[in-house]
């Protein structure tokens, strides 16, 4: 299943004494919304452990959020209480039902669609993006990062459409105009019939496009306005700020594999600057007037060999490592830089590193924004 907890959302529903209001369908169970009172409007997905109300969009989140709502506690307490709960006699009485629902949910994965062609994904995504808007608060956020209105438009940043009306308007337009959604990550067909896309109030934030080397829009990450809280086994809390636009756990849905992103302000040049995160790369490209490549996370090692092979074929000769300045204290970034250097040199390319003080800024975008426009220079080190 999609979570690391020893319980699932059905266990949480039982613990909260929530009555399911109709029979489960596919991966989903349903109950009445305690916020707006909508009958059968809350959909809980067994595989991913998330829920949301289709009527008001104000009631939604993950398993621990559901427990927290009903018992008014923090995530740590919710996790502890649920772990205690699954050892109670009542849990064993409901386990047989839960197992049946889980088995039904697993069948959903076998019904996932195959990934569509890049041309199909590109066409659908670009039309989808054109139907989205950008909230003023999100535009202000991007401008504060150093982008201009023209750059924001050029890079294609939009706000996640979370309102029910926007869902109907966008999906109806796509279907009416003949755009394909099968095999396009983020889209699915509910119960094999109605077309949908997997965005709701919990995913409020900025859509960040991922552009391929041949200028195709092949994926989106969402910069969440309200990060997800993830508690690790050692008790520490990690906040998830970015997620992929994906429908991998939904009927006829599709997942998004890791993707590289190239900034599209300039053509591919002989020298490429390399960093983590498409938004960071776009901002740095605009501020520094250089071509940037980004991967979604520093540990996405698997895509590097093929990526560098393609870059070399496109005339790239050297790659500048612009990973965050916290490599001095962050062992994960240290290891990532070592691995990046190895893969670059294996591909027959020159490795250079851009260094700056973390006091100026953690990311390359922070560093460039902190410098006066006329003094945004790149000091390179050959290691």
N, C-alpha and C positions, 0 to 999 in steps of 0.2 A: 504494500500500500504506500501511499504518498507521504505518510507521516512516520516519525520515529517514536511516537508515544506507544505505550503498551495498551492503550485503549483507543477506540475510534469515536466518531461523532454520534453513533447510535448509543454508545455507553453514556455519553454526556447527556443526550436526550432523555435517557432513562433516569439518570441521576437528577435531572431537573424536573422530573415528573411531567414531561411534555407528552401530550397525546398526539400521535400521528393522525392526521385528519383524512388521509386517503391512502390507498395502496401504493407501495413504491413502484416507480417506473424506471427501469434501467439502473442507473447509478444513483438515483435520487429518491429521497423520502420527503414528505411534505407535512407542514403543520401551520396552525394559525399564527399570524403575526401579533406579538404582544404590544407592539408600538402603534400600529394603525388599525389593528383588528381584522385585517384582510384574511378571509377564509381560504385555507389551502395555499396561501401566497408565499410562505417561506419554503424555499427549496434548499435541502441539505444534501451535499454530495458526499457520498460515503468514501470514495477513493481518496479525494483530496482533503476531506475534513473541513470544508468551508460551507457557509450558508448565506442566503440573502433573501430579502423580501422583494418580490417582483412588483409590488404595488407602491410602497413608499420609498424603497431604496435606502432607508435610514437604518434598517436593522440587518446587520450582516457582519461577517468576519470569520474567524477560525474557531476551532473547538473550545479553546480556553476562553475566548471572548464570549461564547455562548454561556459557559458556566459562570463567568464573571458577571454577566448581565443579571442572571437569576439569583445569584447569591451575594452580589455586591462585594467582591473581593479582588485582590490583585492576581496576576498570572501565576506567581509562585504558589500562592495558596490554592488556586484552582488546580494546578498540576498535582500538588500534594494530596488534595482531597479526592481527586479522581483516581489516583493510584491507590488510595485507601479504599475507595468505593469498589473497585473491581475485585476486591477480595471478599466483599460482603455476600451473604447468601442470596440477596435479591439479584445480584449480578449473574450468579450461576443459573437462576431461573430464566433469565432473559437471554443467556448466551446462545441457546439454540436458535432463537429468532435472529439474533445478530449474525450468526454464522451463515444463515440462509441469505440474509440481505447482502453480506459481504461477498458471498459466492456469486450473487447476481451482479454485484458491482464489478467483479473481476471480468465478467463477460464483456463489459463495456470496452475494455482495452482491446479485445479481439475485434471489435467493430470500428476501431479507429481507421480513418481514411489514410491512404498512402499520400506522401508529400507530393503536391502538384508541381508542375514544371516551373522553372524560374520565371518564364515569361508570363504564366498565369498568375503567379503570386505577385509579381511586379505590377501587372495591370490592375488586379483587384485592390491591392494595397494603395496604389496611387489614387484610384478613384475614391476609396474609403477615406484617405487622408484629406482629399479635396472637400469631402462632406462634413469634416470635423471643423471646429472653431478653436480659437485660442482665448482663454479667459484672461482678463486684465491682470489678475494676480500672477498668473503664470508668465505673461509677457513681461511684467515688472521684474520677476525673478530672473528671466533670461537677460534683460537689459542690465540688471545689477551685476551679472557675470561678465559684462563687457560687450555683449552683442548689440548690433544696431537693429532697427526694425527691418531693414532690407536683408540683413543676414538671417534674422529669425525666419523670414519668409523663404529665403533661399534654402535653408537647411530643412525646412518643412516641419518645424515643431508645432504641435497642436495639443489641445487638452483632451484627456480621455472623456469620451461621451458617456456620461453616467445616467442621464435622465431617461426615463422610459420613452418619452416622446422622441428623443434623439435616436434611440435604438430602432424604433419603428420607422422613422424617416429614412435613416441610413440603410437599413437592411432592405426595406422596400424599394429604394432607389437602385441599389446594387442588383437585386433580383429582376426588377423591371427592365433594367438596361442590359441584362444578359451577362453580367460578370459572374464568373465561376467562384464558388466558395468551397467546393469539395477539395480537400487536401491543402487548403490555405490555413496556416496556423492561426488560432484565435477564433475561427469560425466553426460552426457545427450545425447539425440539424436535430432539433429537439424531437426525440422519439422517432427519428427518421423522416420527419415531415417538415416542420417549420424551421426556416433558416434563422440562426441567431449568431451573435458574437459574444465572447466571454469577457465582458466588461460590465462592472456595476459599481455602486457607490464606494465599496471598499477599495476599489482600484483607482480612486481619484488621483490625478496627477498629470504629468506631461508625457506625451507620446514622443519617443526618441527614435527616429528612423535609423536603420542600419542599411547602408548602401554598399553594393558589391563593387569590385574593380571595374566591371563593365556598366556601372551606373544603373543597376537594378535595385529596386527597393525590395529586400527579401525578408525583413523582420523589423519588429519594434521591441524596444524595451520601454517599460513604464517607470518613470521616476515618481515614486509614490509620494503623495503629499503627507500621508500618515504611514510611516514605515511599519512593517509587520514586526512583532516581537517574537524572537525565537530563543527559547531557553535551552542551553546546551546541557550535556550530561553532568558537567562539572559545576553546574549551577549558575554559570555566567550567562548574561543576556546579550544576544546579538540582534541588531536592528537591520532588517532587510529593507533597503531603500529602492533597489531596482529588481524588477521581475520581467520575464518575457511575456509578450502577448501570445498566449498559447491556449489550446483546447484539448490537450492530450488526454485528459481524464473524462472527456465527454463523448457521448455517442456521435459517431461519424466525425469526431474532431481530429485534430492533428497537432503534434508537438513541434517545437522549434529547436533545431539543433544549434550549436554554437556558431556564431557568425563573426567574420571580421568586418570592419567598417572603414571606408576610406572617405576622407573629407572631400567634398566636391567643389571647393572654391577654385582649385587649380588642377591642371592635368597631372598625370603620374610623372614624376621627375626622377632623376638619377639618385637623389637623396630623399629618403623618407623618414619622417619622425614617427616614433612608435610609442603608444601609451595605452592606458586602460580606460575603457568607457567612451562611447560615441559622443556623448554630450561634451565631455572634457576635450575630446579631440577636435570637435567642431569649434568650440570656443578658442582653443589654442591656435587652430589654423587661421581663424579670423584675426586674432590679435597679433600673431607672429607672421602672418602672410606666408605660411609654409604648408606643404602637403603632409597630412597626418594619417596614420593607420591606427586603428584601435581594435582590441579584442575586449569582450565583455568582462573578463576577469583575468588576473595575472596567472592563475593556475590552469588556464585553458591551453595546455601544452599541445594537445593532439592536433590542433589545426595549424600549428606553426610551420611544419615542414612543407605542406602543400601550399600554404600562403606565400612563403618565401620563394618557392619554386616559381610560382606565377609572377611574383614581383620581378624576379630576375629576368624572366622572359619578356617582361614589359620594359626592360632597360634600367631597372633599379640597380645601383652599384653599392650603395651604403645605406645602413639603417641606424638611426640615432635613437638610443634608448632614453625615453623620457618618463620612465616609471616614477612614482611618487618619491618625494624627498625623505619620507620616513623609513626608507630602506635601512637607515643606520640603526634603527631600533626595532624594526618589524622583520622578523626572520622569514616570513612568507614572501615579502617583497625582495629580500636578499636572495632567496633561493630562486625566485622568478627571474631576477636579473641574470643570475648565473646560467639558468636554463636558456633564457633568451639569447644570450651571447653565444652559447654552444650551437643553437639551431641556426643562428645567422651565419656563423662561420662555416658550419657544415654545408650550407647552401652556396658557399663561395662568395659571400657578400662581406663587406667591411663593417665591423661593429664599432660604433662610437657611442659615447655616453654624454648626456647633458646633465650637468650638476648645478645645484643651487642650494642655498641655505633654506632649511625648513622654516626658519624665522620669517622669511619673505612669504612663503606659501607652501602648502603641502603638495599640491598638484601643479602640473605645468601651466594649467590655465590660471591658477592663483598667482603663480610666479610672474607670468606675463602681464596680468592685470595690475599687479602691484608696481610695475615699472612705468615710468613716464613713456608716452608713445614713441618719442624719438630715441629712447635708450633701450628698446626691446631687442637686445642682442643675444645670440646663442654662443655660449662658451663651451666648446666641445673638448672631450678628453678621449684619447685613443688608448684603450686598455687591451 
